[in-house]
Amino acid sequence: RYARQVDVEPASAPGSVLRCRLRATTDSTVTGDRVAFRRQPPAAEGLPAGGVVVARLPRHGELKRPDNYGKLKVVAANIDRVVVV
């Protein structure tokens, strides 16, 4: 995540990454979130294609930690395994 932009790996093209903008109405996203996005062509010649995240899909698991104020904050989602080293 980079401010109001995120890197999205499409399920249809594993290994490729698109830089997408977040809509203001989109819920907060974290690493591991699955999202619905709409592709957009490059703004100018030579720039990579991107897209817009239109929705965050439901999460099936969350990893949380307390923030500076003691409230739990989600730091990762949809995790299948956790290994503590």
mmCIF file as gemmi writes it, N, C-alpha and C atoms, coordinates in Angstrom:
data_model
loop_
_atom_site.group_PDB
_atom_site.id
_atom_site.type_symbol
_atom_site.label_atom_id
_atom_site.label_alt_id
_atom_site.label_comp_id
_atom_site.label_asym_id
_atom_site.label_entity_id
_atom_site.label_seq_id
_atom_site.pdbx_PDB_ins_code
_atom_site.Cartn_x
_atom_site.Cartn_y
_atom_site.Cartn_z
_atom_site.occupancy
_atom_site.B_iso_or_equiv
_atom_site.pdbx_formal_charge
_atom_site.auth_seq_id
_atom_site.auth_asym_id
_atom_site.pdbx_PDB_model_num
ATOM 1 N N . ARG Axp A 1 ? 0.846 -1.172 0 1 0 ? 1 A 1
ATOM 2 C CA . ARG Axp A 1 ? 0 0 0 1 0 ? 1 A 1
ATOM 3 C C . ARG Axp A 1 ? 0.889 1.232 0 1 0 ? 1 A 1
ATOM 4 N N . TYR Axp A 2 ? 0.529 2.198 -0.813 1 0 ? 2 A 1
ATOM 5 C CA . TYR Axp A 2 ? 1.252 3.456 -0.947 1 0 ? 2 A 1
ATOM 6 C C . TYR Axp A 2 ? 0.237 4.593 -0.915 1 0 ? 2 A 1
ATOM 7 N N . ALA Axp A 3 ? -0.032 5.141 0.274 1 0 ? 3 A 1
ATOM 8 C CA . ALA Axp A 3 ? -1.032 6.208 0.454 1 0 ? 3 A 1
ATOM 9 C C . ALA Axp A 3 ? -2.387 5.714 -0.046 1 0 ? 3 A 1
ATOM 10 N N . ARG Axp A 4 ? -2.919 6.261 -1.113 1 0 ? 4 A 1
ATOM 11 C CA . ARG Axp A 4 ? -4.219 5.847 -1.657 1 0 ? 4 A 1
ATOM 12 C C . ARG Axp A 4 ? -4.05 4.907 -2.854 1 0 ? 4 A 1
ATOM 13 N N . GLN Axp A 5 ? -2.896 4.244 -2.956 1 0 ? 5 A 1
ATOM 14 C CA . GLN Axp A 5 ? -2.647 3.292 -4.028 1 0 ? 5 A 1
ATOM 15 C C . GLN Axp A 5 ? -2.226 1.955 -3.426 1 0 ? 5 A 1
ATOM 16 N N . VAL Axp A 6 ? -2.547 0.879 -4.119 1 0 ? 6 A 1
ATOM 17 C CA . VAL Axp A 6 ? -2.171 -0.463 -3.682 1 0 ? 6 A 1
ATOM 18 C C . VAL Axp A 6 ? -1.676 -1.257 -4.878 1 0 ? 6 A 1
ATOM 19 N N . ASP Axp A 7 ? -0.841 -2.254 -4.612 1 0 ? 7 A 1
ATOM 20 C CA . ASP Axp A 7 ? -0.435 -3.19 -5.652 1 0 ? 7 A 1
ATOM 21 C C . ASP Axp A 7 ? -1.393 -4.367 -5.614 1 0 ? 7 A 1
ATOM 22 N N . VAL Axp A 8 ? -1.953 -4.72 -6.776 1 0 ? 8 A 1
ATOM 23 C CA . VAL Axp A 8 ? -2.924 -5.795 -6.89 1 0 ? 8 A 1
ATOM 24 C C . VAL Axp A 8 ? -2.368 -6.866 -7.815 1 0 ? 8 A 1
ATOM 25 N N . GLU Axp A 9 ? -2.444 -8.129 -7.364 1 0 ? 9 A 1
ATOM 26 C CA . GLU Axp A 9 ? -2.048 -9.254 -8.211 1 0 ? 9 A 1
ATOM 27 C C . GLU Axp A 9 ? -3.318 -9.932 -8.697 1 0 ? 9 A 1
ATOM 28 N N . PRO Axp A 10 ? -3.659 -9.779 -9.986 1 0 ? 10 A 1
ATOM 29 C CA . PRO Axp A 10 ? -4.901 -10.369 -10.5 1 0 ? 10 A 1
ATOM 30 C C . PRO Axp A 10 ? -4.861 -11.897 -10.443 1 0 ? 10 A 1
ATOM 31 N N . ALA Axp A 11 ? -5.988 -12.514 -10.077 1 0 ? 11 A 1
ATOM 32 C CA . ALA Axp A 11 ? -6.074 -13.977 -10.033 1 0 ? 11 A 1
ATOM 33 C C . ALA Axp A 11 ? -5.926 -14.565 -11.427 1 0 ? 11 A 1
ATOM 34 N N . SER Axp A 12 ? -6.308 -13.788 -12.457 1 0 ? 12 A 1
ATOM 35 C CA . SER Axp A 12 ? -6.228 -14.271 -13.836 1 0 ? 12 A 1
ATOM 36 C C . SER Axp A 12 ? -4.805 -14.245 -14.382 1 0 ? 12 A 1
ATOM 37 N N . ALA Axp A 13 ? -3.902 -13.516 -13.705 1 0 ? 13 A 1
ATOM 38 C CA . ALA Axp A 13 ? -2.509 -13.407 -14.171 1 0 ? 13 A 1
ATOM 39 C C . ALA Axp A 13 ? -1.56 -13.421 -12.973 1 0 ? 13 A 1
ATOM 40 N N . PRO Axp A 14 ? -1.415 -14.592 -12.307 1 0 ? 14 A 1
ATOM 41 C CA . PRO Axp A 14 ? -0.534 -14.656 -11.139 1 0 ? 14 A 1
ATOM 42 C C . PRO Axp A 14 ? 0.888 -14.229 -11.496 1 0 ? 14 A 1
ATOM 43 N N . GLY Axp A 15 ? 1.508 -13.48 -10.595 1 0 ? 15 A 1
ATOM 44 C CA . GLY Axp A 15 ? 2.872 -13.007 -10.822 1 0 ? 15 A 1
ATOM 45 C C . GLY Axp A 15 ? 2.94 -11.601 -11.394 1 0 ? 15 A 1
ATOM 46 N N . SER Axp A 16 ? 1.87 -11.152 -12.046 1 0 ? 16 A 1
ATOM 47 C CA . SER Axp A 16 ? 1.857 -9.779 -12.553 1 0 ? 16 A 1
ATOM 48 C C . SER Axp A 16 ? 1.225 -8.88 -11.489 1 0 ? 16 A 1
ATOM 49 N N . VAL Axp A 17 ? 1.649 -7.626 -11.458 1 0 ? 17 A 1
ATOM 50 C CA . VAL Axp A 17 ? 1.166 -6.689 -10.448 1 0 ? 17 A 1
ATOM 51 C C . VAL Axp A 17 ? 0.691 -5.413 -11.122 1 0 ? 17 A 1
ATOM 52 N N . LEU Axp A 18 ? -0.474 -4.928 -10.697 1 0 ? 18 A 1
ATOM 53 C CA . LEU Axp A 18 ? -1.012 -3.659 -11.19 1 0 ? 18 A 1
ATOM 54 C C . LEU Axp A 18 ? -1.072 -2.665 -10.038 1 0 ? 18 A 1
ATOM 55 N N . ARG Axp A 19 ? -0.655 -1.432 -10.291 1 0 ? 19 A 1
ATOM 56 C CA . ARG Axp A 19 ? -0.803 -0.366 -9.291 1 0 ? 19 A 1
ATOM 57 C C . ARG Axp A 19 ? -2.194 0.218 -9.464 1 0 ? 19 A 1
ATOM 58 N N . CYS Axp A 20 ? -3.016 0.136 -8.414 1 0 ? 20 A 1
ATOM 59 C CA . CYS Axp A 20 ? -4.402 0.596 -8.468 1 0 ? 20 A 1
ATOM 60 C C . CYS Axp A 20 ? -4.651 1.69 -7.439 1 0 ? 20 A 1
ATOM 61 N N . ARG Axp A 21 ? -5.541 2.596 -7.775 1 0 ? 21 A 1
ATOM 62 C CA . ARG Axp A 21 ? -5.978 3.629 -6.843 1 0 ? 21 A 1
ATOM 63 C C . ARG Axp A 21 ? -7.127 3.083 -6.01 1 0 ? 21 A 1
ATOM 64 N N . LEU Axp A 22 ? -7.24 3.555 -4.771 1 0 ? 22 A 1
ATOM 65 C CA . LEU Axp A 22 ? -8.358 3.181 -3.91 1 0 ? 22 A 1
ATOM 66 C C . LEU Axp A 22 ? -9.442 4.236 -4.019 1 0 ? 22 A 1
ATOM 67 N N . ARG Axp A 23 ? -10.669 3.819 -4.18 1 0 ? 23 A 1
ATOM 68 C CA . ARG Axp A 23 ? -11.78 4.763 -4.119 1 0 ? 23 A 1
ATOM 69 C C . ARG Axp A 23 ? -11.935 5.239 -2.69 1 0 ? 23 A 1
ATOM 70 N N . ALA Axp A 24 ? -12.427 6.448 -2.514 1 0 ? 24 A 1
ATOM 71 C CA . ALA Axp A 24 ? -12.618 7.009 -1.174 1 0 ? 24 A 1
ATOM 72 C C . ALA Axp A 24 ? -13.637 6.196 -0.376 1 0 ? 24 A 1
ATOM 73 N N . THR Axp A 25 ? -14.546 5.525 -1.062 1 0 ? 25 A 1
ATOM 74 C CA . THR Axp A 25 ? -15.577 4.752 -0.381 1 0 ? 25 A 1
ATOM 75 C C . THR Axp A 25 ? -15.138 3.328 -0.036 1 0 ? 25 A 1
ATOM 76 N N . THR Axp A 26 ? -13.937 2.927 -0.462 1 0 ? 26 A 1
ATOM 77 C CA . THR Axp A 26 ? -13.441 1.581 -0.195 1 0 ? 26 A 1
ATOM 78 C C . THR Axp A 26 ? -12.981 1.469 1.255 1 0 ? 26 A 1
ATOM 79 N N . ASP Axp A 27 ? -13.373 0.377 1.915 1 0 ? 27 A 1
ATOM 80 C CA . ASP Axp A 27 ? -12.921 0.127 3.288 1 0 ? 27 A 1
ATOM 81 C C . ASP Axp A 27 ? -11.405 0.007 3.318 1 0 ? 27 A 1
ATOM 82 N N . SER Axp A 28 ? -10.838 0.156 4.494 1 0 ? 28 A 1
ATOM 83 C CA . SER Axp A 28 ? -9.4 0.041 4.682 1 0 ? 28 A 1
ATOM 84 C C . SER Axp A 28 ? -8.899 -1.315 4.186 1 0 ? 28 A 1
ATOM 85 N N . THR Axp A 29 ? -7.773 -1.328 3.51 1 0 ? 29 A 1
ATOM 86 C CA . THR Axp A 29 ? -7.192 -2.569 3.011 1 0 ? 29 A 1
ATOM 87 C C . THR Axp A 29 ? -5.856 -2.837 3.681 1 0 ? 29 A 1
ATOM 88 N N . VAL Axp A 30 ? -5.519 -4.12 3.807 1 0 ? 30 A 1
ATOM 89 C CA . VAL Axp A 30 ? -4.239 -4.555 4.363 1 0 ? 30 A 1
ATOM 90 C C . VAL Axp A 30 ? -3.691 -5.659 3.47 1 0 ? 30 A 1
ATOM 91 N N . THR Axp A 31 ? -2.45 -6.048 3.719 1 0 ? 31 A 1
ATOM 92 C CA . THR Axp A 31 ? -1.843 -7.138 2.975 1 0 ? 31 A 1
ATOM 93 C C . THR Axp A 31 ? -2.702 -8.392 3.094 1 0 ? 31 A 1
ATOM 94 N N . GLY Axp A 32 ? -2.947 -9.035 1.965 1 0 ? 32 A 1
ATOM 95 C CA . GLY Axp A 32 ? -3.733 -10.262 1.957 1 0 ? 32 A 1
ATOM 96 C C . GLY Axp A 32 ? -5.196 -10.07 1.624 1 0 ? 32 A 1
ATOM 97 N N . ASP Axp A 33 ? -5.679 -8.831 1.627 1 0 ? 33 A 1
ATOM 98 C CA . ASP Axp A 33 ? -7.082 -8.592 1.279 1 0 ? 33 A 1
ATOM 99 C C . ASP Axp A 33 ? -7.338 -8.96 -0.175 1 0 ? 33 A 1
ATOM 100 N N . ARG Axp A 34 ? -8.506 -9.517 -0.409 1 0 ? 34 A 1
ATOM 101 C CA . ARG Axp A 34 ? -8.954 -9.751 -1.776 1 0 ? 34 A 1
ATOM 102 C C . ARG Axp A 34 ? -9.867 -8.587 -2.138 1 0 ? 34 A 1
ATOM 103 N N . VAL Axp A 35 ? -9.697 -8.071 -3.355 1 0 ? 35 A 1
ATOM 104 C CA . VAL Axp A 35 ? -10.446 -6.891 -3.768 1 0 ? 35 A 1
ATOM 105 C C . VAL Axp A 35 ? -11.058 -7.087 -5.148 1 0 ? 35 A 1
ATOM 106 N N . ALA Axp A 36 ? -12.089 -6.315 -5.429 1 0 ? 36 A 1
ATOM 107 C CA . ALA Axp A 36 ? -12.654 -6.219 -6.769 1 0 ? 36 A 1
ATOM 108 C C . ALA Axp A 36 ? -12.1 -4.93 -7.363 1 0 ? 36 A 1
ATOM 109 N N . PHE Axp A 37 ? -11.553 -5.019 -8.573 1 0 ? 37 A 1
ATOM 110 C CA . PHE Axp A 37 ? -10.987 -3.831 -9.196 1 0 ? 37 A 1
ATOM 111 C C . PHE Axp A 37 ? -11.353 -3.772 -10.667 1 0 ? 37 A 1
ATOM 112 N N . ARG Axp A 38 ? -11.246 -2.58 -11.22 1 0 ? 38 A 1
ATOM 113 C CA . ARG Axp A 38 ? -11.54 -2.344 -12.631 1 0 ? 38 A 1
ATOM 114 C C . ARG Axp A 38 ? -10.252 -1.868 -13.298 1 0 ? 38 A 1
ATOM 115 N N . ARG Axp A 39 ? -9.854 -2.541 -14.362 1 0 ? 39 A 1
ATOM 116 C CA . ARG Axp A 39 ? -8.635 -2.14 -15.089 1 0 ? 39 A 1
ATOM 117 C C . ARG Axp A 39 ? -8.856 -0.827 -15.824 1 0 ? 39 A 1
ATOM 118 N N . GLN Axp A 40 ? -7.776 -0.052 -15.94 1 0 ? 40 A 1
ATOM 119 C CA . GLN Axp A 40 ? -7.808 1.182 -16.715 1 0 ? 40 A 1
ATOM 120 C C . GLN Axp A 40 ? -6.582 1.212 -17.614 1 0 ? 40 A 1
ATOM 121 N N . PRO Axp A 41 ? -6.725 1.765 -18.823 1 0 ? 41 A 1
ATOM 122 C CA . PRO Axp A 41 ? -5.571 1.852 -19.713 1 0 ? 41 A 1
ATOM 123 C C . PRO Axp A 41 ? -4.553 2.858 -19.173 1 0 ? 41 A 1
ATOM 124 N N . PRO Axp A 42 ? -3.313 2.792 -19.652 1 0 ? 42 A 1
ATOM 125 C CA . PRO Axp A 42 ? -2.294 3.755 -19.197 1 0 ? 42 A 1
ATOM 126 C C . PRO Axp A 42 ? -2.702 5.194 -19.512 1 0 ? 42 A 1
ATOM 127 N N . ALA Axp A 43 ? -2.319 6.104 -18.627 1 0 ? 43 A 1
ATOM 128 C CA . ALA Axp A 43 ? -2.658 7.523 -18.816 1 0 ? 43 A 1
ATOM 129 C C . ALA Axp A 43 ? -1.871 8.135 -19.971 1 0 ? 43 A 1
ATOM 130 N N . ALA Axp A 44 ? -0.676 7.639 -20.224 1 0 ? 44 A 1
ATOM 131 C CA . ALA Axp A 44 ? 0.147 8.165 -21.308 1 0 ? 44 A 1
ATOM 132 C C . ALA Axp A 44 ? 0.999 7.035 -21.878 1 0 ? 44 A 1
ATOM 133 N N . GLU Axp A 45 ? 1.518 7.254 -23.057 1 0 ? 45 A 1
ATOM 134 C CA . GLU Axp A 45 ? 2.381 6.28 -23.726 1 0 ? 45 A 1
ATOM 135 C C . GLU Axp A 45 ? 3.582 5.948 -22.852 1 0 ? 45 A 1
ATOM 136 N N . GLY Axp A 46 ? 3.87 4.673 -22.694 1 0 ? 46 A 1
ATOM 137 C CA . GLY Axp A 46 ? 5.032 4.257 -21.922 1 0 ? 46 A 1
ATOM 138 C C . GLY Axp A 46 ? 4.773 4.036 -20.439 1 0 ? 46 A 1
ATOM 139 N N . LEU Axp A 47 ? 3.61 4.47 -19.927 1 0 ? 47 A 1
ATOM 140 C CA . LEU Axp A 47 ? 3.279 4.244 -18.521 1 0 ? 47 A 1
ATOM 141 C C . LEU Axp A 47 ? 2.587 2.891 -18.375 1 0 ? 47 A 1
ATOM 142 N N . PRO Axp A 48 ? 2.757 2.222 -17.238 1 0 ? 48 A 1
ATOM 143 C CA . PRO Axp A 48 ? 2.084 0.935 -17.053 1 0 ? 48 A 1
ATOM 144 C C . PRO Axp A 48 ? 0.587 1.106 -16.859 1 0 ? 48 A 1
ATOM 145 N N . ALA Axp A 49 ? -0.156 0.068 -17.237 1 0 ? 49 A 1
ATOM 146 C CA . ALA Axp A 49 ? -1.601 0.079 -17.018 1 0 ? 49 A 1
ATOM 147 C C . ALA Axp A 49 ? -1.87 -0.063 -15.525 1 0 ? 49 A 1
ATOM 148 N N . GLY Axp A 50 ? -3.023 0.373 -15.094 1 0 ? 50 A 1
ATOM 149 C CA . GLY Axp A 50 ? -3.372 0.291 -13.683 1 0 ? 50 A 1
ATOM 150 C C . GLY Axp A 50 ? -4.838 -0.012 -13.532 1 0 ? 50 A 1
ATOM 151 N N . GLY Axp A 51 ? -5.409 0.468 -12.445 1 0 ? 51 A 1
ATOM 152 C CA . GLY Axp A 51 ? -6.825 0.227 -12.214 1 0 ? 51 A 1
ATOM 153 C C . GLY Axp A 51 ? -7.332 0.974 -11.013 1 0 ? 51 A 1
ATOM 154 N N . VAL Axp A 52 ? -8.58 0.681 -10.667 1 0 ? 52 A 1
ATOM 155 C CA . VAL Axp A 52 ? -9.235 1.295 -9.525 1 0 ? 52 A 1
ATOM 156 C C . VAL Axp A 52 ? -9.858 0.185 -8.686 1 0 ? 52 A 1
ATOM 157 N N . VAL Axp A 53 ? -9.55 0.156 -7.396 1 0 ? 53 A 1
ATOM 158 C CA . VAL Axp A 53 ? -10.168 -0.806 -6.479 1 0 ? 53 A 1
ATOM 159 C C . VAL Axp A 53 ? -11.558 -0.281 -6.146 1 0 ? 53 A 1
ATOM 160 N N . VAL Axp A 54 ? -12.574 -1.087 -6.443 1 0 ? 54 A 1
ATOM 161 C CA . VAL Axp A 54 ? -13.946 -0.644 -6.22 1 0 ? 54 A 1
ATOM 162 C C . VAL Axp A 54 ? -14.555 -1.233 -4.948 1 0 ? 54 A 1
ATOM 163 N N . ALA Axp A 55 ? -13.997 -2.346 -4.43 1 0 ? 55 A 1
ATOM 164 C CA . ALA Axp A 55 ? -14.541 -2.948 -3.205 1 0 ? 55 A 1
ATOM 165 C C . ALA Axp A 55 ? -13.542 -3.906 -2.589 1 0 ? 55 A 1
ATOM 166 N N . ARG Axp A 56 ? -13.618 -4.022 -1.265 1 0 ? 56 A 1
ATOM 167 C CA . ARG Axp A 56 ? -12.834 -5.037 -0.553 1 0 ? 56 A 1
ATOM 168 C C . ARG Axp A 56 ? -13.772 -6.2 -0.292 1 0 ? 56 A 1
ATOM 169 N N . LEU Axp A 57 ? -13.356 -7.398 -0.668 1 0 ? 57 A 1
ATOM 170 C CA . LEU Axp A 57 ? -14.175 -8.592 -0.476 1 0 ? 57 A 1
ATOM 171 C C . LEU Axp A 57 ? -14.096 -9.041 0.977 1 0 ? 57 A 1
ATOM 172 N N . PRO Axp A 58 ? -15.053 -9.849 1.44 1 0 ? 58 A 1
ATOM 173 C CA . PRO Axp A 58 ? -15.051 -10.289 2.838 1 0 ? 58 A 1
ATOM 174 C C . PRO Axp A 58 ? -13.772 -11.041 3.204 1 0 ? 58 A 1
ATOM 175 N N . ARG Axp A 59 ? -13.324 -10.851 4.443 1 0 ? 59 A 1
ATOM 176 C CA . ARG Axp A 59 ? -12.123 -11.521 4.948 1 0 ? 59 A 1
ATOM 177 C C . ARG Axp A 59 ? -12.515 -12.821 5.647 1 0 ? 59 A 1
ATOM 178 N N . HIS Axp A 60 ? -11.661 -13.855 5.557 1 0 ? 60 A 1
ATOM 179 C CA . HIS Axp A 60 ? -11.938 -15.076 6.315 1 0 ? 60 A 1
ATOM 180 C C . HIS Axp A 60 ? -10.996 -15.224 7.51 1 0 ? 60 A 1
ATOM 181 N N . GLY Axp A 61 ? -10.137 -14.28 7.725 1 0 ? 61 A 1
ATOM 182 C CA . GLY Axp A 61 ? -9.254 -14.301 8.885 1 0 ? 61 A 1
ATOM 183 C C . GLY Axp A 61 ? -8.487 -12.998 8.973 1 0 ? 61 A 1
ATOM 184 N N . GLU Axp A 62 ? -8.11 -12.625 10.184 1 0 ? 62 A 1
ATOM 185 C CA . GLU Axp A 62 ? -7.38 -11.361 10.376 1 0 ? 62 A 1
ATOM 186 C C . GLU Axp A 62 ? -6.269 -11.564 11.403 1 0 ? 62 A 1
ATOM 187 N N . LEU Axp A 63 ? -5.139 -10.93 11.185 1 0 ? 63 A 1
ATOM 188 C CA . LEU Axp A 63 ? -4.066 -10.858 12.164 1 0 ? 63 A 1
ATOM 189 C C . LEU Axp A 63 ? -4.077 -9.427 12.689 1 0 ? 63 A 1
ATOM 190 N N . LYS Axp A 64 ? -4.242 -9.284 14.015 1 0 ? 64 A 1
ATOM 191 C CA . LYS Axp A 64 ? -4.362 -7.954 14.611 1 0 ? 64 A 1
ATOM 192 C C . LYS Axp A 64 ? -3.27 -7.728 15.64 1 0 ? 64 A 1
ATOM 193 N N . ARG Axp A 65 ? -2.968 -6.448 15.874 1 0 ? 65 A 1
ATOM 194 C CA . ARG Axp A 65 ? -2.044 -6.05 16.936 1 0 ? 65 A 1
ATOM 195 C C . ARG Axp A 65 ? -2.548 -4.738 17.522 1 0 ? 65 A 1
ATOM 196 N N . PRO Axp A 66 ? -2.194 -4.44 18.764 1 0 ? 66 A 1
ATOM 197 C CA . PRO Axp A 66 ? -2.636 -3.173 19.344 1 0 ? 66 A 1
ATOM 198 C C . PRO Axp A 66 ? -1.858 -1.997 18.752 1 0 ? 66 A 1
ATOM 199 N N . ASP Axp A 67 ? -2.55 -0.879 18.539 1 0 ? 67 A 1
ATOM 200 C CA . ASP Axp A 67 ? -1.878 0.335 18.073 1 0 ? 67 A 1
ATOM 201 C C . ASP Axp A 67 ? -1.387 1.132 19.286 1 0 ? 67 A 1
ATOM 202 N N . ASN Axp A 68 ? -0.92 2.343 19.068 1 0 ? 68 A 1
ATOM 203 C CA . ASN Axp A 68 ? -0.376 3.183 20.147 1 0 ? 68 A 1
ATOM 204 C C . ASN Axp A 68 ? -1.407 3.543 21.211 1 0 ? 68 A 1
ATOM 205 N N . TYR Axp A 69 ? -2.691 3.416 20.859 1 0 ? 69 A 1
ATOM 206 C CA . TYR Axp A 69 ? -3.761 3.779 21.781 1 0 ? 69 A 1
ATOM 207 C C . TYR Axp A 69 ? -4.419 2.559 22.427 1 0 ? 69 A 1
ATOM 208 N N . GLY Axp A 70 ? -3.897 1.364 22.144 1 0 ? 70 A 1
ATOM 209 C CA . GLY Axp A 70 ? -4.43 0.149 22.728 1 0 ? 70 A 1
ATOM 210 C C . GLY Axp A 70 ? -5.564 -0.499 21.951 1 0 ? 70 A 1
ATOM 211 N N . LYS Axp A 71 ? -5.998 0.119 20.844 1 0 ? 71 A 1
ATOM 212 C CA . LYS Axp A 71 ? -7.044 -0.468 20.009 1 0 ? 71 A 1
ATOM 213 C C . LYS Axp A 71 ? -6.414 -1.492 19.071 1 0 ? 71 A 1
ATOM 214 N N . LEU Axp A 72 ? -7.152 -2.585 18.805 1 0 ? 72 A 1
ATOM 215 C CA . LEU Axp A 72 ? -6.647 -3.595 17.883 1 0 ? 72 A 1
ATOM 216 C C . LEU Axp A 72 ? -6.725 -3.092 16.451 1 0 ? 72 A 1
ATOM 217 N N . LYS Axp A 73 ? -5.636 -3.293 15.717 1 0 ? 73 A 1
ATOM 218 C CA . LYS Axp A 73 ? -5.518 -2.84 14.333 1 0 ? 73 A 1
ATOM 219 C C . LYS Axp A 73 ? -5.212 -4.055 13.463 1 0 ? 73 A 1
ATOM 220 N N . VAL Axp A 74 ? -5.93 -4.226 12.354 1 0 ? 74 A 1
ATOM 221 C CA . VAL Axp A 74 ? -5.682 -5.334 11.434 1 0 ? 74 A 1
ATOM 222 C C . VAL Axp A 74 ? -4.41 -5.033 10.648 1 0 ? 74 A 1
ATOM 223 N N . VAL Axp A 75 ? -3.47 -5.99 10.616 1 0 ? 75 A 1
ATOM 224 C CA . VAL Axp A 75 ? -2.225 -5.798 9.872 1 0 ? 75 A 1
ATOM 225 C C . VAL Axp A 75 ? -2.112 -6.751 8.684 1 0 ? 75 A 1
ATOM 226 N N . ALA Axp A 76 ? -2.9 -7.836 8.673 1 0 ? 76 A 1
ATOM 227 C CA . ALA Axp A 76 ? -2.908 -8.779 7.554 1 0 ? 76 A 1
ATOM 228 C C . ALA Axp A 76 ? -4.242 -9.518 7.553 1 0 ? 76 A 1
ATOM 229 N N . ALA Axp A 77 ? -4.639 -9.986 6.381 1 0 ? 77 A 1
ATOM 230 C CA . ALA Axp A 77 ? -5.938 -10.67 6.252 1 0 ? 77 A 1
ATOM 231 C C . ALA Axp A 77 ? -5.799 -11.938 5.42 1 0 ? 77 A 1
ATOM 232 N N . ASN Axp A 78 ? -6.784 -12.812 5.575 1 0 ? 78 A 1
ATOM 233 C CA . ASN Axp A 78 ? -6.87 -14.048 4.784 1 0 ? 78 A 1
ATOM 234 C C . ASN Axp A 78 ? -5.621 -14.923 4.921 1 0 ? 78 A 1
ATOM 235 N N . ILE Axp A 79 ? -5.151 -15.067 6.146 1 0 ? 79 A 1
ATOM 236 C CA . ILE Axp A 79 ? -3.945 -15.847 6.413 1 0 ? 79 A 1
ATOM 237 C C . ILE Axp A 79 ? -4.339 -17.297 6.677 1 0 ? 79 A 1
ATOM 238 N N . ASP Axp A 80 ? -3.623 -18.213 6.052 1 0 ? 80 A 1
ATOM 239 C CA . ASP Axp A 80 ? -3.883 -19.637 6.258 1 0 ? 80 A 1
ATOM 240 C C . ASP Axp A 80 ? -2.993 -20.236 7.323 1 0 ? 80 A 1
ATOM 241 N N . ARG Axp A 81 ? -1.732 -19.792 7.414 1 0 ? 81 A 1
ATOM 242 C CA . ARG Axp A 81 ? -0.783 -20.307 8.406 1 0 ? 81 A 1
ATOM 243 C C . ARG Axp A 81 ? 0.061 -19.18 8.96 1 0 ? 81 A 1
ATOM 244 N N . VAL Axp A 82 ? 0.43 -19.324 10.227 1 0 ? 82 A 1
ATOM 245 C CA . VAL Axp A 82 ? 1.345 -18.398 10.867 1 0 ? 82 A 1
ATOM 246 C C . VAL Axp A 82 ? 2.467 -19.228 11.477 1 0 ? 82 A 1
ATOM 247 N N . VAL Axp A 83 ? 3.7 -18.82 11.211 1 0 ? 83 A 1
ATOM 248 C CA . VAL Axp A 83 ? 4.866 -19.495 11.766 1 0 ? 83 A 1
ATOM 249 C C . VAL Axp A 83 ? 5.614 -18.489 12.615 1 0 ? 83 A 1
ATOM 250 N N . VAL Axp A 84 ? 5.808 -18.805 13.878 1 0 ? 84 A 1
ATOM 251 C CA . VAL Axp A 84 ? 6.541 -17.931 14.781 1 0 ? 84 A 1
ATOM 252 C C . VAL Axp A 84 ? 7.971 -18.419 14.856 1 0 ? 84 A 1
ATOM 253 N N . VAL Axp A 85 ? 8.903 -17.527 14.62 1 0 ? 85 A 1
ATOM 254 C CA . VAL Axp A 85 ? 10.329 -17.882 14.652 1 0 ? 85 A 1
ATOM 255 C C . VAL Axp A 85 ? 11.005 -17.158 15.787 1 0 ? 85 A 1
